[in-house]
Each structure stands twice: as C-alpha cells, then as structure tokens.
Amino acid sequence: RRVLARSPLPVMEPSEPYELNGLYPKCIFPCANVVVDDEIFIYYGAVDMYCCLATLKLKDALEFIMKHRI
C-alpha cells in the first residue's frame, strides 16, 4: 500500500469540556469509522470515560486531503 496524501493537521483533537477533563485529560481516541452515503461517522472515546460520535461529509474530507497529496 502507498500513502497518497497526508494532512498537516490532526484529524481530530480535543476541544470540548468532556474531552478535556477526566481520567485522561485532553485525550480522545477513534474507535471506528463508518461511511453511510456521503457522511463519515467517527465513533471515538473521550478521556476514557465517554463514547462520542463526530460526523463530516465525505466530499469535504476528500477535498481537504487531496490538497495535501504527497
């Protein structure tokens, strides 16, 4: 396999109070990614206490990452 593009920024980073304070402060970790139609669902844990969900449009993610081809 070959890396085609790489973001110069983190895909996700903690910013909400429930992501910043807890057992492991400022710690989030993705657990699963699911694509449904044109939407990406990113299930992730926050501070080892919460299960969370972030969403974004697949089109937006692809447009962003293609600006950073290797």
ROFILUM-543036 format. One record per residue (C-alpha): y, z, x. Coordinates in Angstrom, 1 decimal. Layout:
+--------+--------+--------+
!     yy !     zz !     xx !
+--------+--------+--------+
!      Y !      Z !      X !
...
+--------+--------+--------+
This chain:
+--------+--------+--------+
!     yy !     zz !     xx !
+--------+--------+--------+
!    0.0 !    0.0 !    0.0 !
!    3.5 !   -0.6 !    1.0 !
!    6.8 !    1.2 !    0.3 !
!    9.3 !   -1.3 !   -1.2 !
!   12.2 !    0.9 !   -1.9 !
!   13.3 !    4.5 !   -1.3 !
!   16.1 !    6.5 !   -3.0 !
!   18.6 !    8.1 !   -0.6 !
!   18.9 !   10.9 !   -3.2 !
!   16.4 !   13.3 !   -4.7 !
!   14.7 !   12.0 !   -7.9 !
!   15.3 !   15.5 !   -9.4 !
!   17.0 !   18.6 !   -8.3 !
!   17.5 !   22.0 !  -10.0 !
!   20.8 !   22.4 !  -11.8 !
!   20.2 !   24.4 !  -15.0 !
!   20.2 !   28.2 !  -15.1 !
!   16.4 !   28.2 !  -16.0 !
!   15.8 !   26.1 !  -12.9 !
!   18.0 !   28.2 !  -10.6 !
!   16.9 !   31.7 !  -11.3 !
!   13.3 !   33.1 !  -11.5 !
!   10.2 !   33.8 !   -9.4 !
!   11.1 !   30.9 !   -7.0 !
!   14.8 !   30.3 !   -7.3 !
!   16.1 !   26.7 !   -7.1 !
!   12.5 !   25.3 !   -7.3 !
!   11.3 !   22.5 !   -9.6 !
!    8.1 !   20.5 !   -9.2 !
!    7.0 !   17.4 !  -11.1 !
!    3.5 !   17.7 !  -12.6 !
!    3.1 !   14.4 !  -14.5 !
!    4.9 !   11.1 !  -15.2 !
!    4.2 !    9.2 !  -18.4 !
!    5.7 !    5.8 !  -19.3 !
!    6.0 !    5.1 !  -23.0 !
!    7.6 !    1.8 !  -23.9 !
!   10.9 !    1.8 !  -22.0 !
!   11.1 !    5.5 !  -21.3 !
!    9.7 !    7.7 !  -18.5 !
!    8.7 !   11.3 !  -19.4 !
!    8.7 !   13.6 !  -16.3 !
!    6.9 !   16.9 !  -17.0 !
!    7.9 !   19.5 !  -14.5 !
!    7.7 !   23.2 !  -13.7 !
!   10.8 !   25.3 !  -13.0 !
!   10.9 !   28.4 !  -10.9 !
!    7.2 !   28.9 !  -11.5 !
!    8.0 !   30.2 !  -15.0 !
!    8.7 !   27.3 !  -17.3 !
!    7.3 !   23.9 !  -18.3 !
!   10.0 !   21.3 !  -18.8 !
!   10.5 !   17.7 !  -19.7 !
!   13.0 !   15.2 !  -18.4 !
!   13.4 !   11.6 !  -19.6 !
!   15.0 !    8.5 !  -18.4 !
!   15.0 !    4.8 !  -19.3 !
!   12.5 !    2.8 !  -17.2 !
!   15.1 !    0.0 !  -16.9 !
!   17.7 !    2.4 !  -15.4 !
!   15.2 !    3.8 !  -12.9 !
!   14.1 !    0.3 !  -11.7 !
!   17.7 !   -1.0 !  -11.5 !
!   18.7 !    2.1 !   -9.3 !
!   15.7 !    1.9 !   -7.0 !
!   16.0 !   -1.8 !   -6.4 !
!   19.4 !   -1.3 !   -4.9 !
!   17.7 !    0.7 !   -2.2 !
!   15.0 !   -1.8 !   -1.0 !
!   13.5 !   -1.2 !    2.5 !
+--------+--------+--------+
